[in-house]
Protein backbone atom coordinates (compact mmCIF):
# COMPACT_ATOMS: atom_id res chain seq x y z
CA UNK A 1 0.00 0.00 0.00
CA UNK A 2 1.63 3.21 -1.22
CA UNK A 3 0.51 6.78 -1.81
CA UNK A 4 1.15 9.05 -4.82
CA UNK A 5 1.61 12.83 -4.82
CA UNK A 6 -2.05 13.39 -5.77
CA UNK A 7 -3.25 11.06 -3.04
CA UNK A 8 -0.92 12.69 -0.52
CA UNK A 9 -2.30 16.10 -1.46
CA UNK A 10 -5.87 14.92 -0.85
CA UNK A 11 -5.00 13.27 2.47
CA UNK A 12 -3.11 16.30 3.77
CA UNK A 13 -5.91 18.64 2.71
CA UNK A 14 -8.46 16.58 4.64
CA UNK A 15 -6.25 16.41 7.73
CA UNK A 16 -5.15 20.04 7.75
CA UNK A 17 -8.60 21.48 6.93
CA UNK A 18 -9.33 21.09 10.64
CA UNK A 19 -6.58 23.64 11.36
CA UNK A 20 -8.36 26.68 9.99
CA UNK A 21 -5.52 28.93 11.13
CA UNK A 22 -3.10 26.98 8.93
CA UNK A 23 -2.71 26.29 5.27
CA UNK A 24 -5.96 27.69 3.95
CA UNK A 25 -5.29 26.48 0.41
CA UNK A 26 -3.85 23.06 1.22
CA UNK A 27 -0.60 21.89 -0.31
CA UNK A 28 0.19 22.36 -3.97
CA UNK A 29 0.81 19.31 -6.12
CA UNK A 30 4.41 20.45 -6.57
CA UNK A 31 4.89 20.57 -2.77
CA UNK A 32 3.50 17.06 -2.48
CA UNK A 33 5.84 15.87 -5.22
CA UNK A 34 8.73 17.42 -3.28
CA UNK A 35 7.59 15.70 -0.08
CA UNK A 36 7.40 12.36 -1.90
CA UNK A 37 10.91 12.85 -3.35
CA UNK A 38 12.18 13.83 0.10
CA UNK A 39 10.86 10.72 1.87
CA UNK A 40 10.94 8.20 -1.00
CA UNK A 41 13.82 5.98 0.09
CA UNK A 42 13.19 3.22 -2.46
CA UNK A 43 12.81 5.47 -5.52
CA UNK A 44 9.28 4.37 -6.44
CA UNK A 45 7.80 7.88 -6.60
CA UNK A 46 5.31 6.83 -3.92
CA UNK A 47 5.41 6.61 -0.13
CA UNK A 48 4.83 3.46 1.84
CA UNK A 49 3.26 3.48 5.29
CA UNK A 50 6.54 3.94 7.15
CA UNK A 51 7.64 6.78 4.86
CA UNK A 52 4.22 8.44 5.29
CA UNK A 53 4.51 8.19 9.06
CA UNK A 54 7.98 9.80 8.98
CA UNK A 55 6.72 12.57 6.71
CA UNK A 56 3.70 13.21 8.94
CA UNK A 57 5.97 13.51 11.98
CA UNK A 58 8.10 16.06 10.11
CA UNK A 59 5.03 18.04 9.06
CA UNK A 60 3.75 18.13 12.65
CA UNK A 61 7.16 19.29 13.89
CA UNK A 62 7.32 22.02 11.25
CA UNK A 63 3.72 23.00 11.92
CA UNK A 64 4.60 23.74 15.56
CA UNK A 65 7.50 25.94 14.46
CA UNK A 66 5.30 27.76 11.94
CA UNK A 67 2.51 28.31 14.47
CA UNK A 68 5.02 29.75 16.95
CA UNK A 69 5.93 32.53 14.51
CA UNK A 70 2.47 32.94 12.99
CA UNK A 71 0.99 34.40 16.16
CA UNK A 72 -1.54 36.63 14.37
CA UNK A 73 -3.16 33.59 12.70
CA UNK A 74 -3.04 35.12 9.24
CA UNK A 75 -1.71 31.94 7.64
CA UNK A 76 1.63 33.63 6.94
CA UNK A 77 4.94 34.38 8.59
CA UNK A 78 7.12 37.29 7.55
CA UNK A 79 10.45 36.81 5.82
CA UNK A 80 12.14 38.00 9.04
CA UNK A 81 10.25 35.38 11.07
CA UNK A 82 11.21 32.82 8.42
CA UNK A 83 14.87 33.26 9.36
CA UNK A 84 14.11 32.41 12.98
CA UNK A 85 11.83 29.53 11.98
CA UNK A 86 14.56 28.04 9.78
CA UNK A 87 16.98 28.27 12.70
CA UNK A 88 14.42 26.58 14.96
CA UNK A 89 14.23 23.75 12.42
CA UNK A 90 18.02 23.33 12.94
CA UNK A 91 19.20 24.85 9.67
CA UNK A 92 21.76 27.57 10.16
CA UNK A 93 22.32 29.59 7.01
CA UNK A 94 24.26 32.73 6.16
CA UNK A 95 22.62 36.01 5.09
CA UNK A 96 22.95 35.43 1.32
CA UNK A 97 21.20 32.05 1.72
CA UNK A 98 18.39 33.61 3.79
CA UNK A 99 17.95 36.14 0.99
CA UNK A 100 17.70 33.30 -1.54
CA UNK A 101 15.09 31.58 0.62
CA UNK A 102 13.05 34.79 0.78
CA UNK A 103 13.32 35.33 -2.96
CA UNK A 104 12.29 31.75 -3.67
CA UNK A 105 9.53 31.18 -1.08
CA UNK A 106 8.01 34.56 -0.08
CA UNK A 107 5.05 36.14 -1.83
CA UNK A 108 5.00 39.73 -3.13
CA UNK A 109 4.30 40.99 0.41
CA UNK A 110 7.41 39.16 1.68
CA UNK A 111 5.30 36.61 3.59
CA UNK A 112 5.53 32.82 3.56
CA UNK A 113 2.55 30.49 3.89
CA UNK A 114 2.69 27.02 5.42
CA UNK A 115 2.91 25.29 2.04
CA UNK A 116 5.97 27.34 1.08
CA UNK A 117 7.45 26.90 4.55
CA UNK A 118 7.22 23.11 4.32
CA UNK A 119 8.53 23.16 0.75
CA UNK A 120 11.55 25.17 1.89
CA UNK A 121 12.32 22.86 4.79
CA UNK A 122 11.87 19.76 2.64
CA UNK A 123 14.33 21.20 0.16
CA UNK A 124 16.85 22.25 2.82
CA UNK A 125 16.75 18.94 4.65
CA UNK A 126 17.06 17.02 1.40
CA UNK A 127 20.04 19.12 0.34
CA UNK A 128 21.78 18.73 3.69
CA UNK A 129 21.10 14.99 3.69
CA UNK A 130 22.47 14.57 0.16
CA UNK A 131 25.56 16.65 0.90
CA UNK A 132 26.35 14.67 4.03
CA UNK A 133 26.01 11.41 2.10
CA UNK A 134 28.70 12.60 -0.35
CA UNK A 135 30.93 14.25 2.29
CA UNK A 136 32.29 10.94 3.49
CA UNK A 137 35.39 12.38 5.15
CA UNK A 138 33.39 15.15 6.86
CA UNK A 139 35.57 18.01 5.63
CA UNK A 140 32.65 20.08 4.33
CA UNK A 141 33.50 19.66 0.65
CA UNK A 142 32.35 17.26 -2.02
CA UNK A 143 33.31 16.57 -5.62
CA UNK A 144 30.65 15.53 -8.12
CA UNK A 145 30.56 14.87 -11.83
CA UNK A 146 27.85 16.61 -13.85
CA UNK A 147 25.87 13.36 -14.03
CA UNK A 148 26.10 12.86 -10.27
CA UNK A 149 24.98 16.47 -9.73
CA UNK A 150 22.03 16.09 -12.10
CA UNK A 151 21.01 12.78 -10.54
CA UNK A 152 21.24 14.31 -7.08
CA UNK A 153 19.27 17.47 -7.82
CA UNK A 154 16.76 16.50 -10.51
CA UNK A 155 14.48 14.37 -8.33
CA UNK A 156 14.86 16.54 -5.22
MIDOSE-1310 file (N, C-alpha, C; in nm, 2 decimals, decimal comma, always signed):
residues 156
xxxx	+0,08/-0,12/+0,00/+0,00/+0,00/+0,00/+0,09/+0,12/+0,00; +0,08/+0,20/-0,11/+0,16/+0,32/-0,12/+0,07/+0,44/-0,17; +0,13/+0,56/-0,15/+0,05/+0,68/-0,18/+0,13/+0,76/-0,28; +0,06/+0,82/-0,38/+0,11/+0,90/-0,48/+0,11/+1,05/-0,44
xxxx	+0,16/+1,14/-0,52/+0,16/+1,28/-0,48/+0,02/+1,34/-0,48; -0,06/+1,29/-0,58/-0,21/+1,34/-0,58/-0,28/+1,29/-0,45; -0,26/+1,16/-0,42/-0,32/+1,11/-0,30/-0,28/+1,17/-0,18; -0,15/+1,20/-0,17/-0,09/+1,27/-0,05/-0,15/+1,41/-0,04
xxxx	-0,17/+1,48/-0,15/-0,23/+1,61/-0,15/-0,37/+1,60/-0,09; -0,45/+1,51/-0,13/-0,59/+1,49/-0,09/-0,59/+1,46/+0,06; -0,50/+1,37/+0,11/-0,50/+1,33/+0,25/-0,46/+1,45/+0,33; -0,36/+1,52/+0,30/-0,31/+1,63/+0,38/-0,42/+1,74/+0,38
xxxx	-0,49/+1,76/+0,27/-0,59/+1,86/+0,27/-0,70/+1,83/+0,37; -0,74/+1,70/+0,37/-0,85/+1,66/+0,46/-0,80/+1,67/+0,61; -0,68/+1,64/+0,64/-0,63/+1,64/+0,77/-0,61/+1,79/+0,82; -0,55/+1,87/+0,73/-0,52/+2,00/+0,78/-0,63/+2,10/+0,77
xxxx	-0,74/+2,06/+0,70/-0,86/+2,15/+0,69/-0,91/+2,18/+0,83; -0,89/+2,09/+0,93/-0,93/+2,11/+1,06/-0,86/+2,22/+1,13; -0,74/+2,26/+1,08/-0,66/+2,36/+1,14/-0,68/+2,49/+1,05; -0,79/+2,56/+1,08/-0,84/+2,67/+1,00/-0,74/+2,78/+1,00
xxxx	-0,65/+2,79/+1,10/-0,55/+2,89/+1,11/-0,43/+2,86/+1,03; -0,43/+2,74/+0,97/-0,31/+2,70/+0,89/-0,35/+2,66/+0,75; -0,26/+2,69/+0,66/-0,27/+2,63/+0,53/-0,41/+2,63/+0,47; -0,46/+2,75/+0,44/-0,60/+2,77/+0,40/-0,62/+2,71/+0,26
xxxx	-0,52/+2,70/+0,18/-0,53/+2,65/+0,04/-0,49/+2,50/+0,03; -0,44/+2,44/+0,13/-0,39/+2,31/+0,12/-0,25/+2,31/+0,06; -0,19/+2,20/+0,03/-0,06/+2,19/-0,03/-0,07/+2,18/-0,18; +0,02/+2,24/-0,25/+0,02/+2,24/-0,40/+0,07/+2,10/-0,44
xxxx	+0,03/+2,06/-0,56/+0,08/+1,93/-0,61/+0,23/+1,93/-0,62; +0,30/+2,04/-0,65/+0,44/+2,05/-0,66/+0,50/+2,02/-0,52; +0,44/+2,08/-0,41/+0,49/+2,06/-0,28/+0,48/+1,91/-0,24; +0,37/+1,85/-0,28/+0,35/+1,71/-0,25/+0,45/+1,62/-0,32
xxxx	+0,48/+1,66/-0,45/+0,58/+1,59/-0,52/+0,72/+1,60/-0,45; +0,75/+1,72/-0,40/+0,87/+1,74/-0,33/+0,88/+1,66/-0,20; +0,76/+1,65/-0,13/+0,76/+1,57/-0,01/+0,78/+1,42/-0,04; +0,72/+1,38/-0,15/+0,74/+1,24/-0,19/+0,89/+1,21/-0,22
xxxx	+0,95/+1,30/-0,30/+1,09/+1,28/-0,34/+1,18/+1,29/-0,21; +1,14/+1,37/-0,12/+1,22/+1,38/+0,01/+1,22/+1,25/+0,09; +1,10/+1,19/+0,10/+1,09/+1,07/+0,19/+1,10/+0,94/+0,11; +1,10/+0,94/-0,02/+1,09/+0,82/-0,10/+1,23/+0,75/-0,10
xxxx	+1,25/+0,66/-0,01/+1,38/+0,60/+0,01/+1,41/+0,49/-0,09; +1,30/+0,43/-0,15/+1,32/+0,32/-0,25/+1,30/+0,36/-0,39; +1,28/+0,49/-0,42/+1,28/+0,55/-0,55/+1,16/+0,51/-0,64; +1,05/+0,48/-0,57/+0,93/+0,44/-0,64/+0,84/+0,55/-0,69
xxxx	+0,87/+0,67/-0,63/+0,78/+0,79/-0,66/+0,65/+0,79/-0,58; +0,65/+0,70/-0,48/+0,53/+0,68/-0,39/+0,58/+0,66/-0,25; +0,50/+0,68/-0,15/+0,54/+0,66/-0,01/+0,47/+0,54/+0,04; +0,55/+0,46/+0,11/+0,48/+0,35/+0,18/+0,44/+0,40/+0,32
xxxx	+0,38/+0,31/+0,40/+0,33/+0,35/+0,53/+0,43/+0,41/+0,62; +0,55/+0,34/+0,63/+0,65/+0,39/+0,72/+0,70/+0,53/+0,67; +0,72/+0,55/+0,54/+0,76/+0,68/+0,49/+0,66/+0,79/+0,51; +0,53/+0,75/+0,50/+0,42/+0,84/+0,53/+0,43/+0,89/+0,68
xxxx	+0,45/+0,79/+0,76/+0,45/+0,82/+0,91/+0,57/+0,91/+0,94; +0,68/+0,89/+0,88/+0,80/+0,98/+0,90/+0,77/+1,12/+0,84; +0,71/+1,13/+0,73/+0,67/+1,26/+0,67/+0,57/+1,33/+0,76; +0,47/+1,26/+0,81/+0,37/+1,32/+0,89/+0,43/+1,38/+1,02
xxxx	+0,53/+1,30/+1,08/+0,60/+1,35/+1,20/+0,68/+1,48/+1,17; +0,74/+1,48/+1,05/+0,81/+1,61/+1,01/+0,71/+1,72/+0,99; +0,60/+1,70/+0,93/+0,50/+1,80/+0,91/+0,45/+1,86/+1,04; +0,42/+1,77/+1,13/+0,38/+1,81/+1,26/+0,48/+1,90/+1,34
xxxx	+0,61/+1,85/+1,33/+0,72/+1,93/+1,39/+0,73/+2,07/+1,33; +0,72/+2,07/+1,19/+0,73/+2,20/+1,12/+0,61/+2,29/+1,15; +0,49/+2,23/+1,17/+0,37/+2,30/+1,19/+0,38/+2,37/+1,33; +0,44/+2,31/+1,43/+0,46/+2,37/+1,56/+0,55/+2,49/+1,54
xxxx	+0,66/+2,48/+1,47/+0,75/+2,59/+1,45/+0,68/+2,71/+1,38; +0,60/+2,67/+1,27/+0,53/+2,78/+1,19/+0,43/+2,85/+1,28; +0,35/+2,77/+1,36/+0,25/+2,83/+1,45/+0,31/+2,92/+1,55; +0,43/+2,89/+1,60/+0,50/+2,98/+1,70/+0,53/+3,12/+1,64
xxxx	+0,56/+3,12/+1,51/+0,59/+3,25/+1,45/+0,47/+3,32/+1,39; +0,37/+3,24/+1,36/+0,25/+3,29/+1,30/+0,14/+3,33/+1,41; +0,18/+3,41/+1,50/+0,10/+3,44/+1,62/-0,03/+3,51/+1,58; -0,03/+3,59/+1,47/-0,15/+3,66/+1,44/-0,26/+3,58/+1,36
xxxx	-0,23/+3,45/+1,34/-0,32/+3,36/+1,27/-0,36/+3,41/+1,13; -0,27/+3,46/+1,06/-0,30/+3,51/+0,92/-0,28/+3,40/+0,82; -0,21/+3,30/+0,86/-0,17/+3,19/+0,76/-0,04/+3,22/+0,70; +0,03/+3,33/+0,75/+0,16/+3,36/+0,69/+0,26/+3,40/+0,81
xxxx	+0,39/+3,38/+0,78/+0,49/+3,44/+0,86/+0,57/+3,53/+0,77; +0,63/+3,63/+0,83/+0,71/+3,73/+0,76/+0,85/+3,67/+0,72; +0,91/+3,73/+0,62/+1,04/+3,68/+0,58/+1,14/+3,69/+0,70; +1,13/+3,79/+0,79/+1,21/+3,80/+0,90/+1,19/+3,68/+1,00
xxxx	+1,06/+3,65/+1,02/+1,03/+3,54/+1,11/+1,07/+3,41/+1,04; +1,08/+3,40/+0,91/+1,12/+3,28/+0,84/+1,26/+3,25/+0,88; +1,35/+3,35/+0,89/+1,49/+3,33/+0,94/+1,49/+3,25/+1,07; +1,41/+3,30/+1,17/+1,41/+3,24/+1,30/+1,35/+3,10/+1,29
xxxx	+1,25/+3,08/+1,21/+1,18/+2,95/+1,20/+1,28/+2,85/+1,14; +1,36/+2,89/+1,04/+1,46/+2,80/+0,98/+1,56/+2,76/+1,08; +1,60/+2,86/+1,16/+1,70/+2,83/+1,27/+1,64/+2,73/+1,37; +1,51/+2,75/+1,40/+1,44/+2,66/+1,50/+1,43/+2,52/+1,44
xxxx	+1,43/+2,51/+1,31/+1,42/+2,38/+1,24/+1,56/+2,32/+1,23; +1,66/+2,38/+1,29/+1,80/+2,33/+1,29/+1,88/+2,35/+1,16; +1,84/+2,45/+1,09/+1,92/+2,48/+0,97/+1,98/+2,62/+0,99; +2,11/+2,63/+0,99/+2,18/+2,76/+1,02/+2,24/+2,80/+0,89
xxxx	+2,19/+2,91/+0,83/+2,23/+2,96/+0,70/+2,30/+3,10/+0,72; +2,37/+3,14/+0,61/+2,43/+3,27/+0,62/+2,33/+3,37/+0,55; +2,35/+3,50/+0,56/+2,26/+3,60/+0,51/+2,23/+3,59/+0,36; +2,33/+3,56/+0,27/+2,30/+3,54/+0,13/+2,20/+3,43/+0,11
xxxx	+2,21/+3,32/+0,19/+2,12/+3,21/+0,17/+1,98/+3,24/+0,22; +1,97/+3,32/+0,33/+1,84/+3,36/+0,38/+1,77/+3,45/+0,27; +1,85/+3,53/+0,21/+1,79/+3,61/+0,10/+1,74/+3,53/-0,02; +1,81/+3,42/-0,05/+1,77/+3,33/-0,15/+1,64/+3,26/-0,11
xxxx	+1,63/+3,22/+0,01/+1,51/+3,16/+0,06/+1,39/+3,26/+0,05; +1,41/+3,38/+0,09/+1,31/+3,48/+0,08/+1,26/+3,50/-0,07; +1,36/+3,51/-0,15/+1,33/+3,53/-0,30/+1,25/+3,42/-0,35; +1,29/+3,30/-0,31/+1,23/+3,17/-0,37/+1,09/+3,14/-0,31
xxxx	+1,07/+3,17/-0,18/+0,95/+3,12/-0,11/+0,85/+3,22/-0,06; +0,89/+3,35/-0,06/+0,80/+3,46/-0,01/+0,71/+3,51/-0,12; +0,59/+3,55/-0,08/+0,50/+3,61/-0,18/+0,54/+3,76/-0,20; +0,47/+3,83/-0,28/+0,50/+3,97/-0,31/+0,50/+4,06/-0,19
xxxx	+0,43/+4,02/-0,08/+0,43/+4,10/+0,04/+0,54/+4,05/+0,14; +0,63/+3,97/+0,09/+0,74/+3,92/+0,17/+0,69/+3,83/+0,28; +0,58/+3,76/+0,26/+0,53/+3,66/+0,36/+0,54/+3,52/+0,30; +0,54/+3,42/+0,39/+0,55/+3,28/+0,36/+0,44/+3,21/+0,42
xxxx	+0,36/+3,13/+0,34/+0,25/+3,05/+0,39/+0,31/+2,91/+0,43; +0,22/+2,83/+0,49/+0,27/+2,70/+0,54/+0,32/+2,61/+0,43; +0,25/+2,61/+0,32/+0,29/+2,53/+0,20/+0,43/+2,56/+0,16; +0,46/+2,69/+0,15/+0,60/+2,73/+0,11/+0,70/+2,71/+0,22
xxxx	+0,66/+2,72/+0,34/+0,74/+2,69/+0,46/+0,79/+2,54/+0,45; +0,69/+2,45/+0,44/+0,72/+2,31/+0,43/+0,81/+2,28/+0,31; +0,77/+2,34/+0,20/+0,85/+2,32/+0,07/+1,00/+2,36/+0,09; +1,02/+2,47/+0,16/+1,15/+2,52/+0,19/+1,23/+2,42/+0,28
xxxx	+1,17/+2,38/+0,39/+1,23/+2,29/+0,48/+1,26/+2,15/+0,42; +1,17/+2,10/+0,34/+1,19/+1,98/+0,26/+1,31/+1,99/+0,18; +1,32/+2,10/+0,11/+1,43/+2,12/+0,02/+1,56/+2,13/+0,09; +1,56/+2,21/+0,20/+1,68/+2,22/+0,28/+1,73/+2,09/+0,34
xxxx	+1,64/+2,02/+0,40/+1,68/+1,89/+0,47/+1,73/+1,79/+0,36; +1,66/+1,79/+0,25/+1,71/+1,70/+0,14/+1,85/+1,74/+0,09; +1,87/+1,87/+0,08/+2,00/+1,91/+0,03/+2,11/+1,88/+0,14; +2,08/+1,91/+0,26/+2,18/+1,87/+0,37/+2,20/+1,72/+0,37
xxxx	+2,10/+1,65/+0,36/+2,11/+1,50/+0,37/+2,20/+1,45/+0,25; +2,17/+1,50/+0,13/+2,25/+1,46/+0,02/+2,39/+1,50/+0,03; +2,42/+1,62/+0,07/+2,56/+1,66/+0,09/+2,63/+1,58/+0,19; +2,57/+1,55/+0,30/+2,63/+1,47/+0,40/+2,66/+1,33/+0,35
xxxx	+2,58/+1,27/+0,27/+2,60/+1,14/+0,21/+2,73/+1,14/+0,12; +2,75/+1,25/+0,05/+2,87/+1,26/-0,04/+2,99/+1,31/+0,04; +2,98/+1,37/+0,15/+3,09/+1,42/+0,23/+3,14/+1,32/+0,33; +3,20/+1,21/+0,27/+3,23/+1,09/+0,35/+3,34/+1,12/+0,45
xxxx	+3,43/+1,21/+0,42/+3,54/+1,24/+0,51/+3,51/+1,35/+0,61; +3,39/+1,41/+0,59/+3,34/+1,51/+0,69/+3,41/+1,65/+0,68; +3,48/+1,68/+0,57/+3,56/+1,80/+0,56/+3,48/+1,92/+0,51; +3,35/+1,90/+0,48/+3,27/+2,01/+0,43/+3,28/+2,04/+0,28
xxxx	+3,34/+1,95/+0,21/+3,35/+1,97/+0,07/+3,32/+1,83/+0,00; +3,26/+1,84/-0,12/+3,24/+1,73/-0,20/+3,28/+1,75/-0,35; +3,30/+1,65/-0,42/+3,33/+1,66/-0,56/+3,23/+1,57/-0,64; +3,16/+1,63/-0,73/+3,06/+1,55/-0,81/+3,09/+1,57/-0,96
xxxx	+3,06/+1,47/-1,04/+3,06/+1,49/-1,18/+2,92/+1,55/-1,22; +2,91/+1,60/-1,34/+2,78/+1,66/-1,38/+2,67/+1,56/-1,38; +2,69/+1,44/-1,41/+2,59/+1,34/-1,40/+2,55/+1,31/-1,26; +2,64/+1,30/-1,17/+2,61/+1,29/-1,03/+2,53/+1,41/-0,98
xxxx	+2,57/+1,53/-1,01/+2,50/+1,65/-0,97/+2,35/+1,65/-1,02; +2,34/+1,61/-1,15/+2,20/+1,61/-1,21/+2,12/+1,50/-1,14; +2,18/+1,39/-1,12/+2,10/+1,28/-1,05/+2,06/+1,32/-0,91; +2,15/+1,39/-0,85/+2,12/+1,43/-0,71/+2,02/+1,54/-0,70
xxxx	+2,01/+1,63/-0,79/+1,93/+1,75/-0,78/+1,80/+1,74/-0,86; +1,79/+1,65/-0,96/+1,68/+1,65/-1,05/+1,55/+1,60/-0,98; +1,56/+1,50/-0,90/+1,45/+1,44/-0,83/+1,41/+1,51/-0,71; +1,51/+1,59/-0,65/+1,49/+1,65/-0,52/+1,38/+1,76/-0,53
